[in-house]
Amino acid sequence: IPLGLFALGTLIAFAFSEVPSAGLSQIKHMYVYLMLPVLFTTLRTPARAAWFMMAVAAATALMAMLGCGQFVQKLHQAHQAGKSFYEFYLESRIHGLQRHWMAFSGQELYGLLIAGAWLLFAPIPKRRMWIGLVCAGVIGLALLLAETRSIWIAAFFSGIYMLWFWRRLFALLAPVVVAIGILAAPANFQQRVISIVHPSGYTDSNAHRIVCWRTGLEMIEAHPLLGLGPDVQKLKFYDYVPKDVPWPLPTGFYGHLHNLYIQYAADRGIPTMLMMVWFLVQIIVDSLRKLGTLPPGRSTMRFILHAAVACTLGSMIFGIFEYNLNTSVVLTLFLAIAACAASATEEAHDGDVARP
């Protein structure tokens, strides 16, 4: 229901758009949402959904290996150019098979959380644990090397969620372990972590994002119900920049607002944005409700549902800093994970007894 209402709200916003032609790509983009019913009716049982999730973790691990190789190449390129690696790398980070590091990082986040849920909650023999450890290790390394701070934050809190439902002591110790890891990390990574609160001028995107968010809020204030229209924001951006923002604007991409919630509200109105929030929250609520009915111990259902909740939490946190669910490759994978969660929250099937 919420996803259907989101689609309806998008069509209404498009109908009343200031520049309808700008939103045609978003209307065509809506076919991606068919991934949810298509995969739900394809997988049908939690056992199949579990195998699908494991395949996702394996595929993202392979892409992570490619990303790690790209990182070595970029180290060499920066050395040859005689440039500071920090500044050189932020403009051209690892991206695997994707066109942009944000899309790469978004997919790898899902792979990491699925691998983590498999290790913590799936009914697997100890002799196979190494498979999940290798996948999680390679993906985790790639995410560190990608230096996408919003993904780091999303992975941290989503990981805390899973640890809390596995061993609460480990969840409480996790921040300490992370702090020690940061202190022991190379200077380049420490600088990137510190830039979350103390950016290095315009090299980091903090100032650029603040300008985008403030401009988006101006758009929402002017058009709260229907927004400007899908993708009109990129045409009207400079008309809504707050007057107290100094020019020239910080270096960065101003084609979208770098916040999922502000973007949808500015493009399609607050009600339509809330439908997307409802959709995301409903996945979490349904999954947690089903988890509450499961017997203690590891199970395929527990693995799927915790993975789905963690991936949804990660998406919602990542969305604070990026227009993540508009990227087709990220959205497609997320909807596939949502379909897996739906298969597990339905009534029991005969196939539920199969344990990968």
C-alpha positions in Angstrom: 0.0 0.0 0.0 2.6 2.7 0.9 4.7 1.9 -2.2 1.6 2.1 -4.4 0.7 5.4 -2.8 4.3 6.6 -3.4 3.9 5.8 -7.1 0.5 7.5 -7.2 2.0 10.6 -5.5 4.8 10.7 -8.0 2.3 10.6 -10.9 0.2 13.4 -9.3 3.4 15.5 -8.8 4.3 14.9 -12.4 0.9 16.0 -13.6 1.2 19.3 -11.7 5.0 19.7 -12.4 6.4 23.1 -13.3 8.4 21.4 -16.0 6.8 18.0 -16.8 9.4 17.1 -19.4 12.1 17.1 -16.7 10.3 14.3 -14.9 9.9 11.8 -17.7 13.0 9.9 -16.6 11.5 9.4 -13.1 8.2 8.2 -14.6 10.1 5.6 -16.7 12.2 4.8 -13.6 9.1 3.6 -11.8 9.3 0.2 -13.7 12.2 -0.7 -11.3 9.7 -1.0 -8.5 8.2 -4.0 -10.3 11.3 -5.9 -8.9 9.4 -6.3 -5.6 6.4 -8.3 -6.9 8.4 -10.1 -9.5 10.9 -11.5 -7.1 8.3 -12.1 -4.4 6.3 -14.3 -6.7 9.5 -15.9 -8.0 11.2 -16.8 -4.7 7.9 -17.7 -2.9 9.5 -19.5 0.0 12.0 -18.4 2.7 14.4 -21.2 1.7 14.7 -19.8 -1.8 15.0 -16.3 -0.4 17.8 -17.4 1.8 19.7 -18.8 -1.2 19.1 -15.6 -3.1 20.5 -13.5 -0.3 23.6 -15.7 0.0 24.1 -15.3 -3.8 24.0 -11.5 -3.3 26.6 -11.7 -0.6 28.9 -13.8 -2.9 28.4 -11.5 -5.9 29.2 -8.4 -3.9 32.3 -10.1 -2.4 33.5 -10.7 -6.0 32.8 -7.0 -6.8 34.6 -6.0 -3.6 37.8 -7.9 -4.8 37.7 -5.8 -8.0 37.3 -2.7 -6.0 40.4 -3.6 -3.9 42.4 -4.0 -7.1 41.2 -0.6 -8.3 42.4 0.9 -5.0 46.0 -0.4 -5.7 45.9 1.1 -9.1 44.8 4.5 -7.8 47.6 4.4 -5.2 50.0 4.0 -8.1 48.4 6.7 -10.2 48.5 9.2 -7.4 52.2 8.4 -6.8 53.0 8.8 -10.5 51.2 12.2 -10.6 53.0 13.4 -7.5 49.7 14.4 -5.8 48.3 14.1 -2.3 46.5 10.8 -2.3 43.7 12.1 -0.1 42.7 14.8 -2.6 43.4 12.7 -5.6 41.4 9.8 -4.4 38.3 11.6 -3.3 37.6 12.7 -6.8 38.0 9.2 -8.3 37.3 6.4 -5.8 36.9 2.7 -6.4 33.6 1.8 -8.0 33.8 -1.9 -9.0 31.5 -2.5 -12.0 29.4 0.6 -11.3 29.8 4.0 -12.7 30.1 5.8 -9.3 31.5 4.9 -5.9 28.2 5.7 -4.2 26.4 3.0 -6.2 29.2 0.6 -5.5 29.2 1.4 -1.8 25.4 1.0 -1.6 25.5 -2.4 -3.0 28.5 -3.5 -0.9 26.7 -2.3 2.2 23.8 -4.8 1.5 26.3 -7.6 0.8 28.1 -6.9 4.1 25.0 -6.9 6.2 23.6 -10.0 4.5 26.9 -11.8 5.2 26.9 -10.6 8.8 23.3 -11.8 9.3 24.2 -15.2 7.8 27.1 -15.6 10.2 25.1 -14.5 13.2 21.7 -16.1 12.6 21.7 -18.7 9.9 21.7 -22.5 10.7 25.1 -23.2 9.2 27.7 -25.8 10.2 30.9 -24.5 11.7 32.9 -25.9 8.9 31.2 -23.5 6.5 31.6 -20.4 8.6 34.7 -19.5 6.7 32.6 -18.7 3.6 30.7 -15.9 5.4 33.9 -14.7 7.1 35.7 -14.4 3.8 32.7 -12.6 2.1 32.3 -10.2 5.1 36.0 -9.5 5.3 36.5 -8.7 1.6 33.4 -6.6 1.5 34.3 -4.8 4.7 37.8 -4.0 3.3 36.3 -2.7 0.1 33.9 -0.4 2.0 36.8 1.0 4.1 38.8 1.6 0.9 35.9 3.3 -0.8 36.0 6.0 2.0 32.2 6.7 1.7 31.5 8.1 5.1 27.7 7.8 5.0 28.1 4.1 4.3 30.5 3.8 7.3 27.9 5.4 9.5 25.1 3.2 8.1 27.1 0.0 8.4 28.1 0.9 12.0 24.5 1.4 13.3 23.1 -1.5 11.2 25.8 -3.7 12.6 25.0 -2.6 16.1 21.4 -3.7 15.5 22.4 -7.2 14.5 24.9 -7.6 17.4 22.2 -6.4 19.8 19.9 -9.3 18.8 22.9 -11.7 18.8 25.0 -10.9 21.8 24.2 -7.6 23.5 27.6 -7.5 25.2 29.2 -7.4 21.8 26.9 -4.6 20.7 28.0 -2.5 23.7 31.7 -3.3 23.0 31.5 -2.5 19.3 32.0 1.3 19.7 35.1 0.7 21.7 36.5 -1.7 19.1 35.7 0.8 16.3 37.4 3.6 18.3 40.5 1.5 18.7 40.5 0.6 15.0 40.3 4.3 14.1 43.3 5.1 16.3 45.3 2.3 14.8 44.3 3.1 11.2 46.6 4.8 8.6 46.5 8.6 8.7 44.5 8.8 5.4 41.6 6.9 7.0 41.8 8.9 10.2 41.6 12.1 8.2 38.6 10.8 6.4 36.9 9.9 9.7 37.7 13.3 11.3 36.3 15.0 8.2 32.8 13.9 9.3 32.9 16.7 11.9 36.0 18.7 10.8 36.2 18.8 6.9 39.3 19.7 5.0 37.9 22.8 3.4 36.0 22.1 0.2 38.0 18.8 -0.4 35.3 17.1 1.7 31.6 17.5 0.7 30.2 18.7 4.1 29.7 22.3 3.0 28.3 21.3 -0.4 25.7 19.0 1.3 24.6 21.6 3.7 23.9 24.0 0.8 21.9 21.3 -0.9 19.9 20.5 2.2 19.1 24.1 2.9 18.1 24.8 -0.7 15.9 21.7 -0.6 14.2 23.0 2.5 13.5 26.3 0.8 11.8 24.3 -2.1 9.7 22.3 0.4 8.6 25.5 2.2 7.5 27.0 -1.1 5.8 23.8 -2.4 5.0 21.5 0.5 2.2 19.4 -1.0 3.2 18.5 -4.5 6.8 19.7 -4.7 8.3 21.3 -7.8 7.7 18.1 -9.8 10.0 15.1 -10.4 13.6 16.2 -11.3 12.6 19.9 -11.6 14.9 20.5 -8.6 18.0 20.3 -10.8 16.6 23.0 -13.1 15.4 25.4 -10.4 18.2 24.8 -7.8 19.9 28.1 -8.1 16.5 30.0 -7.8 16.1 28.6 -4.2 19.6 28.9 -2.8 19.2 30.8 0.5 20.2 34.4 0.3 22.8 34.2 3.1 24.8 31.4 1.3 28.1 32.9 0.0 29.0 32.6 -3.7 30.7 30.8 -5.4 29.1 27.7 -4.0 31.2 24.9 -2.6 32.5 22.5 -5.2 30.2 19.5 -5.7 27.4 18.0 -7.7 24.1 20.0 -7.5 22.0 17.7 -9.7 20.2 16.4 -6.7 19.9 17.3 -3.0 22.0 14.5 -1.5 19.3 13.5 1.0 16.6 11.0 0.1 13.9 12.6 2.3 14.5 16.2 1.3 14.7 15.2 -2.3 11.4 13.4 -2.4 9.7 16.2 -0.5 11.1 18.9 -2.8 10.3 16.9 -5.9 7.0 15.3 -5.1 5.7 16.9 -1.9 5.8 15.9 1.8 2.9 13.4 1.6 4.6 11.4 -1.1 7.9 11.5 0.8 6.1 10.1 3.9 4.7 7.2 1.8 8.3 6.1 1.1 9.2 6.4 4.8 6.1 4.4 5.6 7.2 1.7 3.1 10.6 1.5 4.7 9.3 1.5 8.2 6.7 -1.2 7.4 9.5 -3.6 6.2 11.1 -3.2 9.6 7.9 -3.5 11.6 6.7 -6.6 9.7 10.0 -8.2 10.0 10.4 -7.6 13.7 6.8 -8.7 14.3 7.6 -12.0 12.6 10.9 -12.4 14.5 8.9 -12.1 17.7 7.0 -15.3 16.8 10.1 -17.4 16.0 11.5 -20.0 18.5 14.9 -19.2 19.9 18.0 -20.3 18.0 19.4 -20.0 14.5 17.0 -20.4 11.6 16.7 -19.5 7.9 13.8 -17.2 8.8 15.8 -15.4 11.5 18.7 -14.9 9.0 16.4 -13.4 6.3 14.5 -11.1 8.6 17.4 -9.7 10.5 19.2 -9.2 7.2 16.2 -7.3 5.8 15.9 -5.1 8.9 19.6 -4.3 8.9 19.6 -3.5 5.1 16.5 -1.3 5.6 18.1 0.6 8.5 21.2 1.0 6.5 19.3 2.4 3.6 17.4 4.9 5.8 20.6 6.1 7.4 22.5 6.2 4.1 19.5 8.2 2.7 20.2 11.0 5.2 23.4 11.8 3.2 22.6 10.6 -0.3 19.8 10.2 -2.8 20.5 6.5 -2.6 17.2 4.8 -3.6 17.0 6.7 -6.8 20.1 4.8 -8.2 18.6 1.9 -10.1 21.3 -0.7 -9.2 20.9 0.2 -5.5 17.1 0.4 -5.6 16.8 -2.9 -7.5 18.9 -4.8 -5.0 17.0 -3.2 -2.1 13.6 -4.2 -3.5 15.0 -7.7 -4.0 15.9 -7.8 -0.3 12.4 -6.4 0.6 10.9 -9.3 -1.5 12.9 -11.8 0.5 11.6 -10.2 3.7 8.0 -10.4 2.4 8.5 -14.1 1.6 9.5 -14.7 5.2 6.7 -12.7 6.8 4.0 -14.6 4.9 2.4 -17.8 6.3 4.7 -20.9 6.5 5.3 -22.8 3.3 6.5 -26.4 2.8 9.8 -25.1 1.6 10.5 -23.4 4.9 12.1 -26.5 6.3 15.0 -26.4 3.7 18.0 -25.0 5.5 20.8 -23.7 3.3 
